[in-house]
Amino acid sequence: MKHMILSAMVAAGVMAGAGVAVSGEAEDKAVKARQAVMQLYSFNLGKLGAMVKGEMDYDAAQAKLAADNLVKAASIGQDAMWPEGSAMEDAGMEGKTWAKKAAWTTYPEVANKHKALQEAAAKMADAAGGGVDAIKAAIGGVGGSCKGCHEDFRAPKK
């Protein structure tokens, strides 16, 4: 059931961003789709972090599922979710997104940071079933890749 829900969320996000042209409603859908992907990252990384912090009992199957979900979410093609004109500095986008224009103007740097997330997520998936210490060893790479992108390409929420 959980896989079906995740698959439906991923499909909805992909479909929401597919073929997006730059215009008000389309930009809003693209922003919502990319925010949905970020929520998937947050939810699954949160479960792994809770295990590391002792806030949640370690469960190898749940850890592996969360880590595998990170890999899947990081592999979603996101190009259509990032149309020109959907940065926080763009007209009509104020308060709808915290994505900085630098994500577009410094490309392919943002793509390189996304690749780092994919690589760190794969390492996490390899480690997740191996106990809390294995998660601790891998979680920094995932968090660091998230931080690297957010520091450069996302403004803090107000």
C-alpha positions as CSV (number, residue, x, y, z in Angstrom):
1,M,0.0,0.0,0.0
2,K,2.8,2.4,0.9
3,H,4.4,1.8,-2.5
4,M,1.2,2.5,-4.2
5,I,0.8,5.8,-2.4
6,L,4.4,6.8,-3.1
7,S,4.0,5.8,-6.8
8,A,0.8,7.8,-7.0
9,M,2.5,10.9,-5.4
10,V,5.4,10.6,-7.8
11,A,3.2,10.2,-10.8
12,A,1.1,13.2,-9.7
13,G,4.3,15.3,-9.3
14,V,5.6,14.2,-12.7
15,M,2.3,14.7,-14.4
16,A,1.9,18.1,-12.8
17,G,5.2,19.2,-14.2
18,A,5.0,17.5,-17.6
19,G,5.0,19.9,-20.6
20,V,4.7,23.0,-18.4
21,A,4.8,26.2,-20.3
22,V,5.7,29.4,-18.5
23,S,2.5,31.1,-17.5
24,G,0.9,31.7,-14.1
25,E,-1.1,28.5,-13.5
26,A,1.6,26.4,-15.1
27,E,4.3,27.9,-13.0
28,D,2.2,27.3,-9.8
29,K,1.8,23.6,-10.8
30,A,5.5,23.3,-11.5
31,V,6.4,24.8,-8.1
32,K,3.9,22.5,-6.3
33,A,5.3,19.5,-8.1
34,R,8.9,20.3,-7.1
35,Q,7.8,21.1,-3.5
36,A,6.1,17.7,-3.4
37,V,9.4,16.0,-4.4
38,M,11.1,17.9,-1.6
39,Q,8.4,16.7,0.8
40,L,9.2,13.1,-0.2
41,Y,12.9,13.8,0.6
42,S,12.0,15.3,3.9
43,F,9.6,12.6,5.0
44,N,12.0,9.7,4.2
45,L,15.1,11.4,5.5
46,G,13.2,12.4,8.6
47,K,12.5,8.7,9.4
48,L,16.2,7.9,9.0
49,G,17.2,10.8,11.1
50,A,14.7,9.8,13.8
51,M,16.3,6.4,14.0
52,V,19.8,7.9,14.3
53,K,18.6,10.3,17.1
54,G,16.9,7.4,19.0
55,E,13.5,9.1,18.5
56,M,12.3,6.0,16.6
57,D,13.4,2.4,17.1
58,Y,15.7,1.2,14.4
59,D,13.8,-1.1,12.0
60,A,15.9,-2.5,9.2
61,A,13.0,-2.9,6.8
62,Q,11.7,0.7,7.4
63,A,15.2,2.1,7.1
64,K,15.7,0.3,3.8
65,L,12.3,1.4,2.6
66,A,13.0,5.1,3.5
67,A,16.4,5.0,1.9
68,D,15.1,3.3,-1.3
69,N,12.4,6.0,-1.5
70,L,15.1,8.7,-1.3
71,V,16.8,7.1,-4.3
72,K,13.5,6.9,-6.2
73,A,12.5,10.4,-5.4
74,A,16.0,11.7,-6.4
75,S,15.7,9.9,-9.7
76,I,12.5,11.7,-10.8
77,G,13.1,13.8,-13.9
78,Q,12.5,17.3,-12.7
79,D,13.3,19.5,-15.7
80,A,9.6,20.4,-16.3
81,M,9.3,21.4,-12.6
82,W,11.8,24.1,-13.0
83,P,10.6,26.4,-15.8
84,E,12.1,29.8,-16.4
85,G,10.1,32.4,-14.6
86,S,9.4,30.3,-11.5
87,A,12.1,31.7,-9.2
88,M,11.0,33.7,-6.1
89,E,12.4,36.9,-7.7
90,D,10.1,36.5,-10.8
91,A,6.9,38.4,-11.1
92,G,3.9,36.7,-9.5
93,M,6.1,34.2,-7.7
94,E,6.6,36.1,-4.4
95,G,5.7,33.9,-1.5
96,K,5.0,30.8,-3.7
97,T,8.6,29.5,-3.8
98,W,11.9,30.1,-2.1
99,A,13.9,28.9,-5.1
100,K,16.5,31.6,-6.0
101,K,17.1,32.7,-9.6
102,A,20.7,31.4,-9.2
103,A,19.3,27.9,-9.8
104,W,18.7,28.9,-13.4
105,T,21.5,31.4,-13.9
106,T,24.3,29.1,-12.7
107,Y,23.2,26.0,-14.5
108,P,24.6,23.3,-14.6
109,E,25.8,23.8,-11.0
110,V,22.4,23.0,-9.6
111,A,22.4,19.8,-11.7
112,N,25.8,18.8,-10.2
113,K,24.4,19.3,-6.7
114,H,21.4,17.1,-7.6
115,K,23.8,14.4,-8.8
116,A,25.5,14.6,-5.5
117,L,22.1,14.0,-3.8
118,Q,21.5,11.0,-6.0
119,E,25.0,9.5,-5.2
120,A,24.5,10.1,-1.4
121,A,21.0,8.6,-1.5
122,A,22.4,5.5,-3.2
123,K,25.1,5.2,-0.5
124,M,22.3,5.6,2.1
125,A,20.3,2.8,0.4
126,D,23.3,0.5,0.6
127,A,23.9,1.3,4.3
128,A,20.3,1.5,5.7
129,G,19.7,-2.1,6.4
130,G,23.0,-2.4,8.3
131,G,22.0,-0.8,11.6
132,V,22.0,2.7,13.1
133,D,25.7,3.1,12.9
134,A,25.6,2.4,9.1
135,I,22.9,5.1,8.8
136,K,24.9,7.5,10.9
137,A,27.8,7.0,8.5
138,A,25.7,7.7,5.4
139,I,23.3,10.4,6.6
140,G,25.8,13.2,6.6
141,G,26.3,12.8,2.8
142,V,22.6,13.1,2.2
143,G,22.2,16.0,4.5
144,G,25.3,17.7,3.1
145,S,24.0,17.4,-0.5
146,C,20.6,18.9,0.6
147,K,22.4,21.7,2.4
148,G,24.7,22.4,-0.5
149,C,21.8,23.0,-2.8
150,H,19.7,24.9,-0.3
151,E,22.5,27.3,0.7
152,D,23.1,28.3,-2.9
153,F,19.7,28.0,-4.5
154,R,17.0,28.4,-1.8
155,A,16.2,31.4,0.3
156,P,15.2,30.8,3.9
157,K,11.5,30.6,4.4
158,K,10.1,33.8,6.0
